[in-house]
Amino acid sequence: MDTTLQDPLVGQLLDGRYRVQARIAAGGMATVYQAMDTRLDRVLALKVMHPGLATDEAFVERFIREAKSVARLSHPNVVGVFDQGADGTYVYLAMEYVAGCTLRDVLRERGALQPRAALDVLEPILAALGAAHRAGLVHRDMKPENVLIGDDGRVKVADFGLVRAVDTNTTASTGSVLGTVSYLAPEQLEHGTADARVDVYACGVVLYEMLTGGKPHTGGTVAQILYQHLHEDVLPPSGLVPGLAPQLDELVALACARDPQLRPQDAVALLSRAQEARAQLTDAQLDIVPPEARELAAGDGSERTDVIPRTAGVQLPLPETGEAGLDRTSRLEVPQASEQTTRLRPVPAEEAPRGGLLQRRRLATVIAAVLLVLGVGTGVWYINSGQFTTVPAVLDMTQAKAEKTLRDDGLGVKVVRGFSSNVERGHVMKTDPANGKRIRGTGTVTVTISRGPEIVDVPDLSGTPVADAKRKLRDRGLVPGTVTREFSDEVAKGSVIRTDPDAGSKRRPDTAVGLTVSRGSAVEVPGVLGNDRADAAATLRAAGFQVRFADQPVFSTQDKGTVARQTPAEGGRLGKGDPVTLTLSKGPEMIPVPDVTGKNVDDAKKQLTDLGFQVEVKKPLLFPQDTVDSQSVEAGKKAPKGGTITIELKGAL
């Protein structure tokens, strides 16, 4: 039964934009659909959260937060996130659609991979994870199900960061729980901690599985697998694959070390070790066929998928055909003979004319000889030339153009970088193998991209608009650093005054260069305290400033509706176009005046000033006393806060 037909979302227009076409897969927290973006007319994947989870506000908030983090991660081996939104009870992500299959599909079909193919898949996985680790993201759920292999051979990692929004108690079948636990690092299981090294551990398990066809820790229950993760080291894969290179054993042991301190610190470091291991292996070691690698099952060709085409740059074991003249780069579909297969009935000698039989035998002998010569010739051609191609000329091309040229010829591409005083930054300075050399038809060409000269001059950017200045720094191989701003009468607003280090300084590429940017000429702020709203705004705008008003007026000694405060104050200096904030007055706050007559003058002053009044003391000419004789505002009456109360002292006479 086609379950897609029973899905209520199929055929619907989600959020007025995404036409849901088919269901691709369902998981513990979401269902993935193929959809058409009707606005941009492109096919994409929609990951729709299960409605039961969408009612949990905290879960949805984390889901959205993680989606935003992943959307900022741009890498060719990461499944991109385009959009996020909600339509009623449906909370969704719009993601890049990858036509192809998962690494789990490949392993299910092939059993195990040759080391060359395993490394061809592992390296882009590590490149994607490395970019995430350097951006502060940890995947936490690396497994073959989250590795997509496109029909064009590209390897992409899915579900970056989103797994962190999933409760570990999410309902799942025993099989799915066992599958996920198989890739969890010991510290995840024992302490619940997770940094970049848990992804390194999971990649080690995935590499082991690609090389051997099975997981390193097995058991019928979760408890058995947990115990093995915590107490048993991963055994060398060469124990199951005789003749496997020791460098691959070491790579698996390094990534799967139970102590996280013994593992590479992140996927970038593990990628470097994987590339070093590959460089030490011979072609024979890279192409060894594991015992678990199996021939493709025969069947209806319509049900099969070429999971990695010849142009992918990833080599997978192909079935032996038993025919010397067949091209092993082609996939063969050979149905098995059944009991109902019609067999040719031999003609008894007495039923056939003697001359005709002899003639047919001679003809068959000639045909067999011709076929043998053709088969041997084809085999010799394939061994000597057919499985090889010539490296095209890509020197001095841009990186993007060079990669396209090589991939169009069916070759894989590995990019490294180096310094060159002759080749422009971002262009190809050399390849390995070199132009014109022969390479396997699905081999990988290492392309070295120029970083420019090893030492570069900081350019003179005085008077350059800040956006152009940043571009010029990047063109030189330098990194735009901190931007500070200051007033300048000579340099236009928004343009660079100077750099740090100074122009002409010599620095290595990727050095940060700070920019001091002009705020324009400084203008003195006029005073508008006590002015009404309209007059104050007109005065400031005429001086070249923006005017903003505070939301709430305040009590002040200024008349109601006039300006009580201004920020910056009168005499401050700003650039033209900068804002000045004005706060209007509610008028004075009226406060009851206490009775201070008969009190000591110091006590009376303190009582009045604590209430916000100014105090003026009047003393008699002769023999003043310390006692208050009278006050200017009668006790019980109200006076404006901030106003002045006059108290008069008693005299001796």
NUSEBA-474519 format. One record per residue (C-alpha): residue number from 0; z, x, y. Coordinates in steps of 0.1 Angstrom, whole numbers, padded with zeros to 4 digits, always signed. Each point is the difference from the previous one (the first is absolute). Example, Ala and Ser with C-alpha at 12.3 -4.5 7.8 and 13.67 -1.06 7.14 Angstrom:
REM NUSEBA-474519
i c3 c1 c2
0 +0078 +0123 -0045 $
1 -0007 +0014 +0034 $
***
This chain:
REM NUSEBA-474519
i c3 c1 c2
0 +0000 +0000 +0000 $
1 -0008 +0013 +0035 $
2 +0033 +0000 +0018 $
3 -0017 +0006 +0033 $
4 -0013 -0036 -0001 $
5 +0037 -0012 -0001 $
6 +0011 +0020 +0030 $
7 +0004 -0022 +0031 $
8 -0009 +0028 +0024 $
9 -0035 +0007 -0015 $
10 -0026 -0016 +0023 $
11 +0024 -0004 +0029 $
12 -0003 +0015 +0035 $
13 +0033 +0018 +0006 $
14 +0012 +0004 +0036 $
15 -0034 -0014 +0013 $
16 -0017 +0033 -0009 $
17 +0002 +0011 -0036 $
18 -0020 -0019 -0026 $
19 +0017 +0005 -0034 $
20 -0027 +0005 -0026 $
21 +0018 +0011 -0032 $
22 +0033 +0011 -0014 $
23 +0001 +0037 -0010 $
24 +0035 +0006 -0013 $
25 +0036 -0014 +0001 $
26 +0032 +0019 +0002 $
27 +0037 -0004 +0004 $
28 -0001 -0006 +0038 $
29 -0035 -0009 +0009 $
30 -0035 -0010 -0012 $
31 -0031 +0019 +0010 $
32 -0032 -0018 +0008 $
33 -0035 +0010 +0009 $
34 -0009 -0016 +0033 $
35 -0026 -0001 +0028 $
36 +0010 +0007 +0036 $
37 -0021 -0026 +0017 $
38 +0005 +0016 +0034 $
39 -0013 +0035 -0010 $
40 -0021 -0012 -0030 $
41 +0015 +0025 -0024 $
42 +0016 -0002 -0034 $
43 +0036 +0010 -0002 $
44 +0031 -0004 -0022 $
45 +0028 -0024 +0010 $
46 +0035 +0006 -0013 $
47 +0018 -0033 +0003 $
48 +0038 +0000 -0005 $
49 +0013 -0026 -0025 $
50 +0013 -0031 +0019 $
51 +0034 +0004 -0015 $
52 +0004 +0034 +0016 $
53 -0015 -0011 +0033 $
54 +0031 -0022 +0007 $
55 +0022 +0031 +0001 $
56 -0001 +0010 +0037 $
57 +0015 +0035 -0006 $
58 -0026 +0006 -0028 $
59 -0029 -0011 +0022 $
60 +0012 +0022 +0029 $
61 +0002 +0031 -0023 $
62 -0034 -0009 -0014 $
63 -0016 -0001 +0035 $
64 +0018 +0031 +0011 $
65 -0012 +0020 -0030 $
66 -0036 -0014 +0005 $
67 +0000 +0013 +0036 $
68 +0012 +0035 -0012 $
69 -0028 +0001 -0026 $
70 -0026 -0012 +0025 $
71 +0006 +0031 +0020 $
72 -0008 +0022 -0030 $
73 -0037 +0008 +0001 $
74 -0013 +0020 -0030 $
75 -0031 -0003 -0021 $
76 +0020 -0002 -0032 $
77 +0024 -0027 +0012 $
78 -0009 -0037 -0002 $
79 -0001 -0010 +0036 $
80 +0019 -0029 +0016 $
81 -0021 -0020 +0025 $
82 +0022 -0030 +0010 $
83 +0032 -0019 -0007 $
84 +0008 -0036 +0007 $
85 +0013 -0033 -0012 $
86 -0014 -0034 -0006 $
87 +0027 -0026 -0008 $
88 +0019 +0013 -0030 $
89 -0026 +0027 -0007 $
90 +0009 +0034 +0013 $
91 -0029 +0024 -0006 $
92 -0015 +0035 +0005 $
93 -0037 +0006 +0005 $
94 -0009 +0032 -0017 $
95 -0030 +0021 -0009 $
96 -0019 -0013 -0031 $
97 -0007 +0026 -0026 $
98 -0027 -0010 -0025 $
99 +0008 +0018 -0033 $
100 +0030 +0002 -0023 $
101 +0034 +0016 -0002 $
102 +0010 +0032 -0017 $
103 +0019 -0021 -0025 $
104 -0034 -0016 -0010 $
105 -0015 +0035 -0004 $
106 +0029 +0012 -0022 $
107 +0000 -0033 -0020 $
108 -0038 +0006 -0007 $
109 -0001 +0038 -0004 $
110 +0035 +0007 -0015 $
111 +0003 +0034 +0016 $
112 -0021 +0021 +0024 $
113 -0013 +0035 +0000 $
114 +0020 +0023 +0023 $
115 -0029 +0002 +0025 $
116 -0001 -0038 +0003 $
117 +0038 -0002 +0002 $
118 +0001 +0025 +0029 $
119 -0029 -0018 +0017 $
120 +0021 -0031 +0001 $
121 +0033 +0017 +0007 $
122 -0011 +0019 +0031 $
123 -0011 -0030 +0022 $
124 +0032 -0018 -0011 $
125 +0020 +0030 +0013 $
126 -0021 +0002 +0031 $
127 +0008 -0037 +0008 $
128 +0037 +0004 -0008 $
129 +0002 +0033 +0020 $
130 -0013 -0018 +0031 $
131 +0026 -0027 -0005 $
132 +0028 +0025 -0005 $
133 -0009 +0018 +0032 $
134 +0001 -0033 +0018 $
135 +0035 -0008 -0014 $
136 -0011 -0025 -0027 $
137 +0010 +0000 -0036 $
138 -0020 -0020 -0025 $
139 +0028 -0004 -0026 $
140 -0021 -0018 -0026 $
141 -0028 +0025 -0010 $
142 -0016 -0010 -0033 $
143 -0036 -0004 -0013 $
144 +0000 -0037 +0010 $
145 +0002 +0010 +0036 $
146 -0029 +0025 -0002 $
147 -0034 -0016 +0007 $
148 -0033 +0016 -0010 $
149 -0029 -0014 +0019 $
150 -0035 -0005 -0014 $
151 -0010 +0028 +0023 $
152 +0025 +0023 -0017 $
153 +0025 +0002 +0029 $
154 +0037 +0000 -0010 $
155 +0024 -0020 +0021 $
156 +0037 -0006 -0002 $
157 +0012 -0036 +0007 $
158 +0033 -0017 +0009 $
159 +0012 +0028 +0023 $
160 +0035 -0008 +0013 $
161 -0002 -0037 -0009 $
162 +0019 +0006 -0032 $
163 +0031 +0007 +0021 $
164 +0001 -0037 +0010 $
165 +0003 -0010 -0037 $
166 +0034 -0008 -0014 $
167 +0005 +0020 -0032 $
168 +0012 -0032 -0017 $
169 -0033 -0018 +0005 $
170 -0008 -0020 -0031 $
171 -0024 +0019 -0022 $
172 -0009 +0002 -0036 $
173 +0015 +0026 -0023 $
174 -0033 +0018 -0002 $
175 -0003 +0003 +0038 $
176 +0036 +0012 +0003 $
177 -0006 +0027 -0026 $
178 -0032 +0010 +0016 $
179 +0016 +0005 +0034 $
180 +0031 +0018 -0013 $
181 -0022 +0025 -0018 $
182 -0009 +0015 +0034 $
183 +0033 -0001 +0018 $
184 +0018 +0033 +0008 $
185 +0035 +0007 -0014 $
186 +0016 -0002 +0035 $
187 -0016 -0034 +0006 $
188 +0015 -0013 -0033 $
189 +0034 +0017 +0004 $
190 +0007 -0001 +0038 $
191 -0027 -0023 +0015 $
192 -0011 +0028 +0023 $
193 -0037 +0005 +0007 $
194 -0018 +0026 +0021 $
195 -0034 +0016 -0004 $
196 +0010 +0018 -0032 $
197 +0002 -0033 -0019 $
198 -0037 -0004 +0006 $
199 -0005 +0036 -0012 $
200 +0018 -0009 -0032 $
201 -0021 -0031 -0006 $
202 -0032 +0020 +0005 $
203 +0012 +0024 -0027 $
204 +0005 -0029 -0024 $
205 -0035 -0014 +0009 $
206 -0015 +0035 -0006 $
207 +0017 +0002 -0034 $
208 -0013 -0034 -0009 $
209 -0036 +0009 +0011 $
210 +0001 +0032 -0021 $
211 +0016 -0015 -0032 $
212 -0007 -0037 +0001 $
213 +0037 -0009 -0001 $
214 +0031 +0000 +0021 $
215 +0026 +0028 -0004 $
216 +0029 -0023 -0005 $
217 -0004 -0029 -0024 $
218 +0023 -0026 -0015 $
219 +0003 -0036 -0009 $
220 +0026 -0008 +0027 $
221 +0006 +0009 +0036 $
222 +0033 +0017 -0009 $
223 -0018 +0024 -0024 $
224 -0025 +0010 +0027 $
225 +0028 +0003 +0026 $
226 +0019 +0023 -0023 $
227 -0030 +0023 -0006 $
228 -0007 +0002 +0037 $
229 +0035 +0011 +0008 $
230 +0007 +0023 -0029 $
231 -0032 +0013 -0015 $
232 -0027 +0023 +0016 $
233 -0036 -0010 -0002 $
234 -0016 +0018 -0029 $
235 -0031 +0022 +0006 $
236 -0032 -0021 -0004 $
237 -0014 +0029 -0021 $
238 +0022 -0012 -0028 $
239 -0023 -0030 -0003 $
240 -0032 +0017 +0012 $
241 -0005 +0033 -0020 $
242 -0017 +0026 +0022 $
243 +0010 -0015 +0033 $
244 +0004 +0027 +0026 $
245 +0036 +0012 +0007 $
246 -0007 -0005 +0038 $
247 -0002 -0037 -0006 $
248 +0033 +0000 -0020 $
249 +0016 +0018 +0029 $
250 -0014 -0024 +0026 $
251 +0014 -0030 -0020 $
252 +0034 +0017 -0005 $
253 +0002 +0009 +0038 $
254 -0007 -0036 +0011 $
255 +0022 -0016 -0026 $
256 +0031 +0022 +0004 $
257 +0031 -0022 -0003 $
258 +0017 +0019 +0029 $
259 -0019 -0010 +0031 $
260 +0008 +0033 +0016 $
261 -0022 +0017 -0025 $
262 -0031 -0021 +0008 $
263 -0025 +0006 +0028 $
264 +0014 -0015 +0032 $
265 -0029 -0025 +0004 $
266 -0035 -0009 -0012 $
267 -0016 +0026 +0023 $
268 +0019 +0028 -0018 $
269 -0009 -0014 -0034 $
270 -0037 -0003 +0010 $
271 +0000 +0037 +0008 $
272 +0015 +0008 -0034 $
273 -0025 -0022 -0017 $
274 -0029 +0017 +0018 $
275 +0014 +0034 -0010 $
276 +0002 -0011 -0036 $
277 -0036 -0013 +0000 $
278 -0013 +0033 +0015 $
279 +0016 +0019 -0030 $
280 -0017 -0021 -0027 $
281 -0033 +0007 -0016 $
282 -0026 -0026 -0006 $
283 +0009 -0001 -0037 $
284 +0037 -0007 +0009 $
285 -0010 -0027 +0025 $
286 -0023 -0018 -0024 $
287 +0022 +0000 -0031 $
288 +0000 -0034 -0016 $
289 +0035 -0014 -0008 $
290 +0006 -0015 -0035 $
291 +0008 -0034 +0016 $
292 -0033 -0001 +0019 $
293 -0020 -0026 -0018 $
294 -0036 -0012 +0000 $
295 -0008 -0031 +0020 $
296 +0003 -0031 -0021 $
297 -0033 -0016 -0008 $
298 -0007 -0036 +0010 $
299 -0019 -0022 +0024 $
300 -0012 +0022 +0029 $
301 +0007 -0028 +0024 $
302 +0037 +0003 -0006 $
303 +0001 +0037 +0008 $
304 +0005 +0018 +0033 $
305 -0010 +0035 +0008 $
306 +0033 +0009 +0015 $
307 -0011 +0034 +0014 $
308 -0037 +0004 +0007 $
309 -0017 +0034 -0003 $
310 +0000 +0004 +0038 $
311 +0038 -0003 +0001 $
312 +0008 +0037 -0004 $
313 +0025 -0010 -0027 $
314 -0009 +0010 -0035 $
315 +0012 -0021 -0029 $
316 -0006 +0006 -0037 $
317 -0031 -0018 -0013 $
318 -0006 -0009 -0036 $
319 -0018 +0024 -0023 $
320 -0033 -0016 -0010 $
321 -0010 +0022 -0028 $
322 -0035 +0004 +0014 $
323 -0009 +0034 +0014 $
324 -0026 -0014 +0025 $
325 +0023 -0026 +0017 $
326 +0012 +0006 +0036 $
327 +0039 +0000 -0003 $
328 +0003 -0010 +0037 $
329 -0013 -0035 -0009 $
330 +0021 -0027 -0014 $
331 -0013 -0013 -0034 $
332 +0006 -0035 -0014 $
333 -0006 +0003 -0038 $
334 +0009 -0032 -0019 $
335 +0015 +0005 -0034 $
336 -0020 -0012 -0030 $
337 +0014 -0031 -0017 $
338 -0003 -0014 -0035 $
339 -0026 -0025 +0013 $
340 -0023 +0028 +0014 $
341 -0035 -0005 -0015 $
342 -0010 +0030 -0021 $
343 -0036 +0011 -0008 $
344 -0009 -0006 -0037 $
345 -0015 +0031 -0016 $
346 -0034 -0006 -0015 $
347 -0002 +0011 -0037 $
348 -0026 +0025 -0008 $
349 -0019 -0023 -0022 $
350 -0003 -0026 +0028 $
351 -0016 +0025 +0025 $
352 -0034 +0015 -0003 $
353 +0003 +0037 -0008 $
354 -0022 +0013 +0028 $
355 +0017 -0022 +0027 $
356 +0034 +0013 -0011 $
357 -0011 +0037 +0003 $
358 -0015 -0007 +0034 $
359 +0031 -0017 +0013 $
360 +0022 +0029 -0012 $
361 -0022 +0025 +0018 $
362 +0002 -0021 +0032 $
363 +0038 -0003 -0003 $
364 +0002 +0038 -0004 $
365 -0021 +0006 +0032 $
366 +0021 -0025 +0020 $
367 +0033 +0016 -0012 $
368 -0013 +0034 +0010 $
369 -0010 -0012 +0035 $
370 +0033 -0017 +0005 $
371 +0019 +0031 -0011 $
372 -0019 +0022 +0024 $
373 +0006 -0025 +0028 $
374 +0037 -0003 -0008 $
375 +0005 +0037 -0002 $
376 -0019 +0005 +0032 $
377 +0020 -0027 +0018 $
378 +0033 +0015 -0013 $
379 -0011 +0036 +0012 $
380 -0009 -0014 +0034 $
381 +0033 -0018 +0003 $
382 +0021 +0030 -0010 $
383 -0019 +0023 +0023 $
384 -0009 -0022 +0030 $
385 +0006 -0037 -0005 $
386 +0038 +0000 +0005 $
387 -0002 +0022 +0031 $
388 -0010 -0007 +0036 $
389 -0006 +0023 +0030 $
390 +0025 +0002 +0028 $
391 -0017 -0014 +0031 $
392 +0001 +0019 +0034 $
393 +0028 -0014 +0021 $
394 +0010 +0031 +0021 $
395 +0007 -0008 +0036 $
396 +0000 -0037 -0006 $
397 +0029 -0022 +0012 $
398 +0025 -0007 -0027 $
399 -0010 -0037 -0003 $
400 -0037 +0008 -0003 $
401 +0006 +0028 -0026 $
402 +0022 -0023 -0021 $
403 -0026 -0027 +0000 $
404 -0028 +0024 -0009 $
405 +0019 +0014 -0030 $
406 +0012 -0034 -0012 $
407 -0035 -0014 +0003 $
408 -0010 +0028 -0025 $
409 +0027 -0012 -0024 $
410 +0024 +0028 +0008 $
411 +0037 -0001 +0007 $
412 +0014 +0016 +0031 $
413 +0032 +0020 +0006 $
414 +0008 +0009 +0036 $
415 +0018 +0031 +0011 $
416 +0003 +0015 +0035 $
417 -0003 +0034 +0015 $
418 -0005 +0019 +0032 $
419 -0034 +0011 +0014 $
420 -0011 +0015 +0033 $
421 -0036 -0009 -0007 $
422 +0000 -0036 -0015 $
423 +0010 -0029 +0023 $
424 +0033 -0017 -0008 $
425 -0005 -0029 -0025 $
426 -0032 +0014 -0014 $
427 -0006 +0015 -0035 $
428 +0004 +0038 -0001 $
429 -0006 +0006 -0037 $
430 -0001 -0017 -0034 $
431 +0010 +0009 -0035 $
432 -0024 +0001 -0019 $
433 -0023 +0012 +0027 $
434 -0032 -0017 +0011 $
435 -0027 +0001 -0027 $
436 +0025 +0008 -0028 $
437 +0000 -0022 -0031 $
438 +0030 -0022 -0008 $
439 +0007 -0027 -0025 $
440 -0015 -0033 +0010 $
441 +0034 -0016 +0006 $
442 +0017 +0032 +0011 $
443 +0020 +0006 +0032 $
444 -0011 +0021 +0030 $
445 +0028 +0016 +0021 $
446 -0010 -0003 +0036 $
447 +0018 +0022 +0026 $
448 +0002 -0016 +0034 $
449 +0003 +0021 +0031 $
450 +0032 -0002 +0021 $
451 -0016 +0021 +0027 $
452 +0011 +0034 +0010 $
453 +0034 +0012 -0013 $
454 +0011 +0006 +0036 $
455 -0011 -0024 +0028 $
456 +0004 +0000 +0038 $
457 +0019 -0029 +0016 $
458 -0026 -0016 +0023 $
459 +0004 -0005 +0037 $
460 +0005 -0037 +0003 $
461 +0011 -0002 +0037 $
462 -0013 -0032 +0015 $
463 -0012 -0014 -0033 $
464 +0009 -0036 -0008 $
465 +0027 +0000 -0027 $
466 -0022 -0018 -0027 $
467 -0028 +0026 +0005 $
468 +0026 +0028 +0000 $
469 +0013 -0011 -0034 $
470 -0035 -0002 -0014 $
471 -0008 +0036 +0012 $
472 +0031 +0013 -0016 $
473 -0009 -0016 -0034 $
474 -0035 +0014 +0003 $
475 +0016 +0035 +0003 $
476 +0022 -0006 -0030 $
477 +0031 -0004 +0021 $
478 +0024 -0030 -0001 $
479 +0009 -0021 +0031 $
480 +0037 +0004 +0005 $
481 +0026 -0017 +0022 $
482 -0012 -0016 +0032 $
483 +0022 +0002 +0031 $
484 -0008 -0014 +0034 $
485 +0007 +0012 +0036 $
486 -0012 -0006 +0035 $
487 -0029 +0020 +0014 $
488 -0018 -0002 +0033 $
489 -0029 +0021 -0013 $
490 -0007 -0016 -0035 $
491 -0012 -0036 -0004 $
492 +0023 -0024 -0018 $
493 -0005 +0002 -0038 $
494 -0015 +0035 +0000 $
495 +0015 +0032 -0014 $
496 +0019 +0023 +0024 $
497 +0007 +0028 -0025 $
498 +0005 +0007 -0037 $
499 +0027 +0016 -0020 $
500 -0009 +0027 -0011 $
501 -0021 +0009 +0030 $
502 -0038 -0001 +0001 $
503 -0014 +0031 -0016 $
504 +0029 +0006 -0023 $
505 -0010 +0009 -0036 $
506 +0014 -0022 -0028 $
507 -0006 -0008 -0036 $
508 -0018 -0033 -0009 $
509 +0023 -0030 -0003 $
510 +0023 +0013 +0027 $
511 +0014 -0028 +0022 $
512 -0009 +0003 +0037 $
513 +0022 -0020 +0025 $
514 -0017 -0017 +0029 $
515 +0015 -0006 +0035 $
516 -0019 -0030 +0015 $
517 -0001 -0011 +0036 $
518 +0017 -0031 +0012 $
519 -0020 +0002 +0032 $
520 +0015 +0006 +0035 $
521 +0036 -0009 +0006 $
522 +0007 -0028 +0025 $
523 +0033 -0008 +0016 $
524 +0014 -0034 -0008 $
525 +0007 -0021 +0032 $
526 +0033 -0019 +0003 $
527 -0002 -0038 -0002 $
528 +0037 -0009 -0005 $
529 +0007 -0033 +0019 $
530 -0037 -0009 +0002 $
531 -0011 -0033 -0014 $
532 -0020 -0001 -0032 $
533 -0035 -0002 +0016 $
534 +0006 +0026 +0027 $
535 +0015 +0025 -0025 $
536 -0029 -0004 -0024 $
537 -0026 +0004 +0027 $
538 +0017 +0031 +0014 $
539 +0000 +0017 -0035 $
540 -0035 -0010 -0009 $
541 -0013 +0013 +0033 $
542 +0016 +0034 -0009 $
543 -0019 +0000 -0033 $
544 +0027 -0012 -0025 $
545 +0001 -0027 -0026 $
546 +0028 -0025 +0006 $
547 +0022 -0015 -0028 $
548 +0029 -0025 +0005 $
549 +0031 +0000 -0022 $
550 +0005 -0032 -0020 $
551 +0034 -0008 +0014 $
552 +0012 +0001 +0036 $
553 +0034 +0015 +0008 $
554 +0029 -0006 +0024 $
555 -0002 +0023 +0029 $
556 +0009 +0003 +0037 $
557 -0037 -0006 +0008 $
558 -0011 -0035 +0009 $
559 -0011 -0023 -0029 $
560 -0037 +0005 -0009 $
561 -0002 +0035 +0015 $
562 -0002 +0033 -0018 $
563 +0034 +0011 -0013 $
564 -0011 +0031 -0019 $
565 -0031 +0022 -0005 $
566 -0008 +0025 -0027 $
567 -0008 +0028 +0009 $
568 +0021 -0001 +0032 $
569 -0014 +0006 +0035 $
570 -0012 +0036 +0003 $
571 -0008 +0004 -0037 $
572 -0034 +0015 -0010 $
573 -0025 -0016 -0023 $
574 -0038 +0002 -0008 $
575 -0023 -0026 +0014 $
576 -0002 -0030 -0023 $
577 +0034 +0006 -0014 $
578 +0024 -0030 -0001 $
579 +0030 -0007 +0023 $
580 +0024 -0026 -0013 $
581 +0017 -0024 +0025 $
582 +0031 -0021 -0007 $
583 +0005 -0030 +0023 $
584 +0034 -0011 +0014 $
585 +0019 -0032 -0009 $
586 +0019 +0005 +0032 $
587 +0037 +0012 +0001 $
588 +0024 -0010 -0027 $
589 +0029 -0020 +0017 $
590 +0034 +0010 -0012 $
591 +0034 -0015 +0009 $
592 +0021 +0024 +0022 $
593 +0035 +0007 -0012 $
594 +0031 +0000 +0023 $
595 +0009 +0036 +0007 $
596 +0023 -0005 +0030 $
597 +0034 +0016 -0004 $
598 -0014 +0024 -0027 $
599 -0001 +0038 +0002 $
600 -0032 +0011 +0016 $
601 -0011 +0020 -0031 $
602 +0007 -0028 -0024 $
603 -0019 -0024 +0023 $
604 -0031 +0023 +0002 $
605 -0001 +0004 -0038 $
606 +0003 -0038 -0006 $
607 -0029 -0007 +0024 $
608 -0023 +0028 -0011 $
609 +0005 -0009 -0037 $
610 -0014 -0034 +0009 $
611 -0031 +0016 +0016 $
612 +0009 -0002 +0037 $
613 -0002 +0028 +0026 $
614 +0033 +0005 +0018 $
615 +0006 +0010 +0036 $
616 +0035 +0009 +0011 $
617 +0012 -0006 +0037 $
618 +0031 +0018 +0011 $
619 +0021 -0007 +0031 $
620 +0001 +0026 +0027 $
621 +0037 +0006 -0003 $
622 +0021 +0006 -0030 $
623 -0023 -0016 -0028 $
624 +0017 -0011 -0032 $
625 -0013 +0000 -0036 $
626 +0002 -0038 -0003 $
627 -0030 -0024 +0005 $
628 +0007 -0023 +0029 $
629 -0032 -0021 +0000 $
630 -0035 -0002 -0017 $
631 -0034 -0010 +0016 $
632 -0008 -0027 -0026 $
633 +0028 -0024 -0008 $
634 +0014 +0000 -0035 $
635 -0018 -0025 -0023 $
636 -0032 -0001 +0019 $
637 -0032 +0016 -0014 $
638 -0018 +0031 +0013 $
639 -0032 +0017 -0012 $
640 +0005 +0026 -0027 $
641 -0008 +0034 +0017 $
642 +0010 -0014 +0034 $
643 +0028 +0016 +0021 $
644 +0036 -0013 +0002 $
645 +0020 +0013 +0029 $
646 +0038 +0004 -0005 $
647 +0024 +0008 +0030 $
648 +0032 +0018 -0005 $
649 +0034 -0008 +0016 $
650 +0014 +0020 +0028 $
651 +0036 +0012 +0006 $
652 +0003 -0021 +0032 $
***
